């Protein structure tokens, strides 16, 4: 690069490095006599899945062919660290990958995502996994091409992990998993510091994208065939607070609704403490916002909610649910619940069961509390023994599943719009799609329906999905 002027401004700088990488990949491809392949493998949440689409877009731009699985010339693990066993899973997979790399010395291995934001993880990789080529975190994914070029030219392990950032880089390539629907980041990071959660430490403080950039991205997606977007953020309800000209999440939704050709708007995750009356009103009058809200409860005990640092109590949560159901009678509510948080008593657990019975969730993600090193809860003395937690978890699961079955069945006999997503996994004569409330529907159909919204008669509920017939 001697004598060349490297752009300092983003994203021009990254497009410069993409071109440089493309030249290098073309040389390697010529040496091997075949195209080089790459595989981004995602662990964790929808934020990670969206990040992996960005990685895939850059990989394609620099000349890699995308494949699935670990049999590739370049394997990228986009890691999650919400639970400690997620880390162990990555180390296990990485050990196998190291063996494959010994037989294929040209192979590259990269690790990114939340797990890389932990200092001790990076130190362990440096010491025990020297075959890893590239390590970067959650804040500088946009630099992927630059970091690849650094590795290709130096031949050494490249580590570039930032503690935090205020930077958001727009207009980089993205390779979407689905042509008809897409995740859209509206914000990054989290300011909540729930006492059991590592996310604020690895994702950094909240920073919102400018509304005009979000609108422009969605307009481009719609022009490219997208009919449904999922707006993503650790806490979408607090969107816009840190912008120079503050905008509420409800106001952003109203602007997105105006985009012609966009049929459906989803979002996650919503924190109850920031769920406004304005948002409920906008949802109630919207023709595009899906009638579904994921509203994490975590515990029904006001005492535990305070220790969890959730900033609401049981009564406030139930009041919110009543407001939602009064304004949007057909809304589908889903949630997250932790069983066995430090200090949880039988009375605390009964409070959780009480909320589950009163709210009647369409589904719930239930978790047994596991210590997460680096969080305040991990240091608490009164950890609940497994022999106490497991029976509680089983009781909760039974309750949730029974209610979920009953709630899901309430739409039987109705004809409702379904976005067709794929050919059914088990029966090629069927297609699978989603209702506005996120429930799956299987019905007879062909591949030409994928990406279309069609009216389907919901003939029979099978617990957590419907069998239906398309209305002609």
N, C-alpha and C positions, 0 to 999 in steps of 0.2 A: 504493500500500500504506500510505498515510498513516493512522496511527491503528490499524492492524492489528497484532496480536501474532504475530510469526513464530515458530513452534516452534523451540526450540534442539536438542531431542532428535531423534535419528534412529531410525527412518525417518520419523517424523511430519513432520519438516521437509521431506523430499522429497515427501511426499504433498501437502503444502501447495502447493509449487511446481508439482507436476503439475496441480493444480486451476487455478492461476493461468495456466499455459501453455495448458491446455485452453480457457480463456476467450479467450485471444489467438488460438489456432489457429482457433477457431470464427469469430472476427471476420474473419480473413484469408480463410477458406474462403468466407464470405458475400460478401466483396468480389470474389473470383475467380469465384464462382458454381459452385464444384465442390469436392469433398473434396481436401485436401492430401495428397500422397504422400511417403513417406520410404523410403530404401533404405540399410540398414547393409551395407557391403561389407567382407568379412573377408580379411585377408592373414595367413598364418601358422598357428600351432598350434591344437590343440583348446582350449587355455586361451582363446585369442582368440575362437574360435568360440562358446564359452560366454559370454564377455563380450558378444559381439554379440547373443546371445539376450536378455541383460539390457537392452541398449540398445533392442532391438526391443520388449520389453515396456513400457518407459517411453514410447516413441514412440506405441505403440497407445493407451496410457492417456491421453495428452494429445491424442489426436484425429487422428493421422496414419493413413493407410492404407498398409500395407507393400507395396512392390513390389520387383522385382528389377532390377538394372542401374542405370545412371547417369541415366536419364530420369525424374527425380523432383524434387519441390520441395525436398527436404532429403536430401543425400547425405552419408553418414558413412563415412569410411575408417578402419577399425580396423587399425592398421598393425603390421607385424613388422619387426624390425631385426636378426635373427640373422645375416643376410648383407648385405653392403654393397649388392649389386645389388637387394635388396628395397627399399631407400631410393630408388634410381634409378627403379625401376618406379613407385613412388608419385608421384614428381615428374613423370614422364611423363604419368601418368593425370590428375594435378592440372592440368597445362597445358591439356589438352583440356577439362577441366571448367570452367576459367576462361573459355574461349571460349563455352561454353554459357551460363554465368551472365550474360555481357554481354547476351545476348538475353532473359534471364529475370531481371530485377533482384530479384524477390521470392525467388529461390532462396537456400537456405542450404547452406553446405559446412562440415563439421566433420571434424577429424582427431584421432584418439586412439590409444591403444595404445603399444607399446614404443618406436617411433621418436620419439614426442613426449617421451620422457624424456631425449633427447640435446639439450643446450643449443644446440649449433651448428645443429641441425635447426630448432629454434624460431626462432633468430635469422634463419636463411635464409628461413623462411616469413614472418616479420614484414617482411623487406626486399623479397623478390621475389614473394611470393604474398599481397598485401594483400587480395585478394578472399576469402580464407578467413575464415569468421565465428567459428569456435570451435575452440580447441586445448586438449586436456587429456590427461593421461597414464594410467598403469596403476593408480594408487593411489586415484583419486577418481571412478571410473566411476559410483558410486552418486549423485554430485552432478549427473548429466546434466540432469535437469529444471531444477534451480536455475540451471545454466549457460545453458541454452536461454532461460530467462526473462530472465536478465541480458542476453543478446544481443538478444532481442526488444524489451526496454525501453530499452536504451542505443543500439542501432543501430551499435555499434562492435565491432571484433574483441575477443573475450574469450579470454584465455589463463590457464589455471589448471593448472599442472603442479607436482606435489609431488615433492620429492627422495626421500622415503620415508614410510612410515606404519606404525602398529601397529593401525590401525583396520580393523574388518570390520563392515559394515552388513548386517543380515539383513532378510528379508521385503520385498524390492522386487519389482516385477512382472518376469516373464520370459515371453518368447514363444518356445516351443520349435520347433525345425525339424521334429522328429518327435514325433507324439503318443505313441508306444510306447517310446521310449528317450530318455535324457537324460544329459548330462554333469552332474556335481555337483562343484563345487570343494570340496576338503577342506582345502586349504592354499594359501597364496600365497607367492611369493618363493623365493629360493634362497640357501643359505649356502656353496655349494661352490667357487665361483671357479675353475673349470677355466680354464686359461690361454688357451684359444682362444675363450671364450664371453662374450658381452656380457650375458646374461640377469640375473645378480645385480645388475648396475649399473642395469638398467632396470625390473626387477620388485621390487627391494628384498630385504630380509632375510626369512627364513622366518617365517611366522605361520600357525598352525593354527586352524581353526574348532573350536568346542566340539563334542564328540560329540553332545550333545543337539540342537544346531541342525542338524547333518548328518542325524541320524535323522529329525527332524521334517520336514525338506525332502523326504527320500526317501519318507516315509510319505504326504506330500501328493501327490507325483508318482505313487506307486502308486495312490492313490485316484483320480487323474486318468487312469489307463490305462497308465502306464509299467510295462513288464515287465523292462527292462534299464537299469542305470545304469553310467556310466563315471566312476569316481572320479578326479578330476584334481588334479595337483600337479606342480611341477617335479621333486620327488623325494618320491614318496609314502611311501617306506620310512622317511623321517625324520619322518613325521607325529607330532604330539603332544608332541614334546620340549619345546616352549616353553609348553605349557599350565600353568596353576597346579597342576592335578592331572594329571601326565603320563599319557598313554595311548599304547600302541604301535599301529602300523598294524594289526598282527595282531588286537589286541583290538577295534579299531574294526570290522574286517571281520566278526568274530564277532557283534557287535551288529547290524550291518546284515543279516547272514544271517537273523536272527530275524524280519525284517519280512515279514509274511504278504502274499502276492500278488506279491512281487518274485521273478522267476525267474532273472535272471542278473546277476552283478556282474563288471565289468571295472575295470581301473585302469591308469594310466600317469602318469608314467614312473618306473621303478625304477632307483635307482642301486645298482650292485653293492656298493659299500662299506657300505651300510646294509641289505642283504638278510639278514634274520635266519633262524635255524633255526625260530624260532617261526612266522614267516610261511609258510615252506615246509610246516610241519606243518599249519597251518590250511588252506592251499590243498589239501593232500593229502586232508583229511577233509571238505572242503566239498562240498555238493551244488549250490551256486549260483555259486561263483567259477569263471569261465571258465578252461579249461585253456590259457591263453595268457599269456606274459610277454614284455614288451618290455624287454630288458636290454642297454642300450648298451655296446658294447665300446670303440669309438673307435679303438683300436690293439691289436695283439697283442704289441707290443714293450714289455716291462717298463721298458726305458730311457725310451721315449717317454711311457709312461703316467705316469712320475714327473714328467717335464717338463710334461705336461698337467695335473698336479695332480689325478689321478684317485683317489689313495689306495687302489689295489689293483694287483697285478701280474698277469702272465699266468697264473701257477700258481694264484693265489687265484681268479681268474675261472673257470678250468677246474674247480677244486674245487667252486665254487658250482653250476656247470652240472651236474656229476655228482650233487650232492645233489638238485637239482631233478628230474633225470631218474630217479634212484633212487626218489624219493618219489612222483613223478607221471609214470609211464612214457609217457603219451600227451600230455605237455605240448608245446605249440608255442612255440618260442623265436624271437623276432625281435630285430633289433639295429640300431644305427647305427655306421657305420665311416667314419673320415676317412682319406683317402689324401693324402700329400704334406704332412703336418704338418712345420713347420720342423725341419731336421736329419734327416729320415727317410732312412735308407740302404736299399739293396737287402735287407740282412739284416733290418732292422726290418720291411720290407714282407713278407718271407717269413714272419716270425713271425705277422703278421696272417693270411696265407693258411693257416698251420698251424692257427690257432684256428678259422677258418672250416671247415676240413676236419674238425676234431675235434668241433666243436659241431654242425655240420650244421643251420644255421638254416633255418627255414621261409621266411623272407624277410629281406632286409637293406636298409636305406636307406644307400646309399653316397654319399659326398660328396667332391669334390676340395676340399682345404683352401683357403679364401680368407681373406685378411687381414681382420680386423675391427678397425677403428680403435677404440682405447680398451681393447684387451685386451693382456696381456703378450706373447702370441705374435706380435702384429703388429709388435712392436719387435725380434723376434729376427733376428739377422744371417743365419742359414743357411736362408733361404727356398729351397724346392726349385723349380727351373725347370719350366715347363709341359711342355717336351719330355720330361722325365723322369717327371713325374707322370701324364700322360695315358695312356701305355702301361700303367703300373701299375694305373691305375683300370680300364682295359679288361680287364686280366687278372683283377682282382678281380670285376668284374661278371660275366664269363663263368663264373667258379668259383661265385659265389653263385647265379646263375640255374640252372646245371646241378644243383646240390645241392637248390635250392628245388623244382625240378620233381620230382626223385626223392622228396623228403620229402613234398611235397603229395600225391603219388599213393598214399601208404601206406594211405589210408583207403578206397580203391576197393573196392566190394562191400559196405561196411558200411551199415547204416541208422542215421542219427543225427539228433538234433533240430536244426532250422534255424529261426531267427527271420526271418520274411519281412519284408523292408524296403520293397520297391517293385516296380512293374511293370518288367520288363526294358527297358532303354533301346533295344535294337535289335530286339526281337521282343515285341510286345504279348501274345502267347499265353503268354509265360513270366513268372514272377515271380523275383525275386532276393532271396536271404537270406544269413545268415551262420551258420556253424557256431560252436560254442563256441571253437574255435581261431582264429576270425576269418577263415577262408577263405570265399570267396564260392561260392554254389551257385545255379545257374539251373535251373528246372524248370517244367513246365506247371502253370499255376494262374491264379487270378483275383484281382481287387482285394480281395475280401472276406477274403483270407488275410493281408493286410498287418497287421503287429502281432501275429500269432499265431505260436506255436512249434509246428511240425509235424514229424513224422518223415519223413525223405527218404532214399530208397535212392540211394547215390552210385554211379551207373552208370559214369561215365567221367571221368577227370581230364584236363583240357585244359591242363595246365601250372600255372596259378596259380588255377584255379577248377574246379568240378565241374559236370557235367550230371547231373541226377538225376530221380527220379520219386517223387512223394509216395505214401507208404503210406496206403491207405484204412483 
